[in-house]
Amino acid sequence: MTTTMMDLVTAAERWWLAFFLGLSVVLHRTLRASGAAPGKEKPLAFAAVSLVAQCHFVAYGLRALCDGTLAALSADAASRTMSSGSAAFAQLAQVAFAYEVYNTVAAASILEYRTGEFLGHHVLTAIIAKFSQTQGPDFYGFFYLGLAASSSVFLVFVDVFRHGPDGWRAALPKVNAVVRVVFALTFVAVRAVAWPLVSLAFWRDTISIIRVPPPGGGPWKPYLFMLLLSNTFLSALQIMWAKRIIAGLVKFGRKRAKAE
């Protein structure tokens, strides 16, 4: 039996991808017609689409945290590293897959985002989001695909001020400063502190079920090894970005101190 692209991409993923692309086109054309930010229409449209996606990711993660889903999945290493069949996680993973496909297309078309680290991050996350729908791990997925996006919500507003008209920064300097500081602090807390701690637990659980598979068999072993390698790469990116953000935060603090 021949497998087509339509078989590989779910109806929900196609809907979300069409939504992200359609919203991006509408926003881009609206910004061009307004003339509000000449030459910055693409990154501004991208930021707005990203806000919609990131809010969805955080909402799924928070719901799983608050309604007991994460607690129920945390019983042992097997339940933490396998697919639970959670409808909520499947929905999260499908939105994440569609967004990362859109993200890859957007990054390739926007010069400042067309870097190896960004493209590698988007492609790898899309692959994980697709496989995780059947292979898991739902428990860790709610963090990596969901809760970890909380810092990216604030990044959207940083990008809006960065790419928006100069008048916005001049009119709202304090808001711009607060947004930048909140983003930096949130990124460090989530990506440089929580992410490595969660990753240590993820490695411990994954290695344990590779060595001693649970009754009935665990996730596909090549997939587990791919997850470990992917986690290494993505974790290195988080630390690299965190160093840049901390350096920027320190520079900003010194600049503010001198100004006062």
N, C-alpha and C positions, 0 to 999 in steps of 0.2 A: 504494500500500500504506500502510495506516494504522500510524503508529508509536505504541505505547502506552508508559506509564511502565515497564512490565515490560521493554520492549525497551531502554529507556535505562539502567536500573539492572541491573547484572549480578547473577547469583545469589549470588556472593561478597559483593557490597556489601549485598544484602538480608540475608544471614546475619549479617554483622558489625553492621549497623544494628539488627537484632533482638536480637543479643547485647548491644550497648551499652545499648539501651533496657531490655531485660529485667533486666540486671545492676543498672542504676540503680534500677529499681522495687523489686527484691528488697532492695537495700541501704537504700533509703529507708524501706521498711516495717520492716525489721529495726531500724534506728536509732530509728524512732518507737516501736516496741514496747519497746525497751530504756530509752528516756528518758534516754539518756546525754548528748545534746546538743540540748535542746529548741529548736526554731526554726532549727536549723542542719543538719537532716537532708539537705536538698537539696544544699547546697554540699559536704557531706562525701561524699555518694554520688557526686556529680559528680567530686570529687577522686579517689576510688577507681577510677572508670571511666577517668578520664584517665590514671592510672598504668598501667593495662593497655595503653591505646593508645600512650602515649609510649614504653613499653618495647619495643613491637613496632616502632615507627618507628626507634628507635635501633638495634635489632638488625638491621633491614634495611640501614641505612646502614653500620654497622660491618662486616657481612658483605661488602657490596660493596667496601668499602675493603680488607678483608683477603684476599679471595679473588681479587683481580686484576680484578674487573669494572670498577671505576672507571679503573684503568690502561688497560684495553682500550678504554674509551670516550673516552679523552683524546687520541687520536691527532691530531685536527685539529678545526677549528671546526665542520665539518659533523657529525662523529661526536658532538661534545659537545652540539650543539643539536638533533639529530634523534632520533626514536624508534629504538631499537636492536632492538625486539622482545623485550627482556629480560623473561622470565617473573617474575623477582624484582621488577623495578620495577613491572610490572603489578599484582602482588599488593600491593606497598606503596601504590600509588596507589589501589587499591580500598579498602584499609583506611582510608586517609586520607580518601577521599571519604565513606565511611560515618561515620567519626568526626566530620567537620566538619558533616555533616547533623545528627548527634546533638548536637554542640556548639552549633549554631545554635538548636535546640529548647531545650536546657538553658539557654543564655544568655538566651533570651527568657522563660524561666520563673523565673529567679533574678534578683532585683532588682538586686543589686550588679554582675552581669555584663551587665545589659541596657543596654549603651551602644553608641553608634554605632561606636566603634573596635573593640569586640569583635565585634559582629554583622557589620560590614564585613569584618573579618579572616576570620571563619569562612566567610561566604558566598563570598568571593573565593577562598579556599583550596580550598573544595569544587569550585568551577568549574574551577580549574586542575588539581586532582587528577583530575577526570573527563576533561578534554580531553587531559591528558598521557598517558593510557593508550594513545592512538593517535598523538598528535602529538609526544610527548616534551616537553622534553629529558630523557632518562633520566639523563645524567651530572649535570646540575645538580639534577635532581629528587631524586637520592639524598641530596644535601645539604639542600635546602630542606624536603623532606618527611620526611627521615630523620635525618641527623646533627644538624641544628639543633634537634631535639626534646630533645637531651641536657639542655639547661637546664630544660626543662619537667618533667623527671623530678623534679628537686629542688624545683620550684615546688609540686608536689603535696604534699610533706611540709610546706612552708611553710603551705599552705592547711589541712592537717590540724591543725596546731598552732593556726592562727588561728581555725578554726571549731570545733575540738574542745572538750571540757570544759575549764574553767579549771584543773582539777586536773592535766591533762596538762602544761600549761606550768609549773605550780608544781613538779611532781614531776621534770620533766626540763628544767630551765632551760638547762643547757649544751648538750644535744642540740638544743633549739630554736634557740639562738644559732648553733651550728655549721651547722645546716641553712640558716638565713637567710643566713649569710655565704657558704657554698658555692654556694647558688643565685645570689646576687648576682654572685660572681666568675665563675661559669660563664656566666651570662647575658651579662655584659660581654664575656667572651672569645669566645663563640659568636655572639652577636647584634650586638654593637657593634664587634667587630674582624673576625672571620672573615666574617660576613654581607656587610659592605660590600666586602671584598676579592673575595669570590666574585661579588658583583653586578657589580663592574667588569669581571671576566673574562666574565661572562654578557652584559653589554651589548656588549662588544667583539665577541664571537662572533656574537651575534644580528644586530647591525648589518651585520657582514661578509657573512652569508649572505642578508640582505635585499637588499643591494647586488649581490652576485654569488651567485645561487642555485647550489647544487652540481649536478653532472650528474644528470639525472633529476628535478630539482625538489626543493625543500626543504619544510619544514613550511608549512602554510597561512599566508600572510602576515598576514591580519587577526589570526590567533591570536598570531603573533609580536609584533605591535604591542600586543595586549592583554597579553601577558606583560611587555613593557617597562613599560607603564603600571602593571600590577599590582605589579611589582617596585619601582617608585617609591613607591607607596602603602605597601606592606608594609615597605619599608626605612625609610620615615619613621616608621612605627609602632615599629619596633625601636629607632631612635634616641631617640624620645620616651620609650619605656618604660625604656631604658637610663639616660637622664638622671634619671628618677624613682628608679630603683634605686640609682644611684651616690649620689644625694642622701641616700637612706635609709641606705646603707652608711656614709657619712661621719657622719651623725647618730648611728648606732649606735656607731661607733668612738669618737666624742667622749663619748657617754654612758658607755661602758665605761671610758674613760680617767678620767673624773671619779669613777666608782665605785671605782676602784682607788686 
